[in-house]
Amino acid sequence: RKGILNNALTLLVFAKFRCLWTPINLILLNISLSDVLVCVFGTPFSFAASLCGRWLIGELGCKWYGFANSLFGIVSLVSLSVLSYERYSTVLHSSQVDVSDFRKAWLCVGGTWLYSLLWTLPPFLGWSSYGPEGPGTTCSVQWHLRSPTSVSYVLCLFIFCLILP
């Protein structure tokens, strides 16, 4: 509950006070947006499933849940990396930083979504799959499968979405 309230409040404050719209804050907004989307499209389903002890919205819902939570989670992780790099660059080259470069910020925001889609769509195309995990109350990438395609996907996901960013 706090996740959606805090992030929704952040989005509302930024919507109301346009003076807060700076390039670096667009990246912060992107993080808040992806976190709100996790709260809206993920938490209610896993919470209800946990209460009932089983997944409730079928196979297609499981695939959607796994995809959506992976997508939004990777967007947040990559956005945090972009934010860290931006802050690092600002400290290192403070005299050369253009704090009004909205084009670069929008490219970074769009890039986080495209990068995340690049890594979350493959299970729909046959490179691994989304399905139930653990006790069957949540869904995700099928980490436990040992086929070469599943192992290679999980390895690439780990390297390119957790280690490199």
Number of C-alpha atoms within 10 A of each C-alpha: 8 8 15 18 12 14 20 17 13 15 17 11 12 16 13 9 9 9 8 13 14 15 20 20 14 19 22 18 20 22 24 21 20 23 21 20 20 22 20 13 15 19 18 13 21 21 14 16 17 16 11 11 13 15 23 17 14 9 14 11 15 24 20 19 25 24 25 20 22 21 24 25 19 25 27 24 18 24 24 18 15 20 20 13 13 16 14 12 13 15 11 11 10 12 8 9 13 11 12 12 12 15 10 13 21 16 10 20 22 14 16 26 19 14 16 21 18 11 18 22 15 15 19 12 8 10 15 22 22 23 21 19 17 9 11 16 20 23 25 20 22 19 16 11 13 11 10 11 15 20 17 14 21 19 13 14 16 12 12 15 18 12 9 9 15
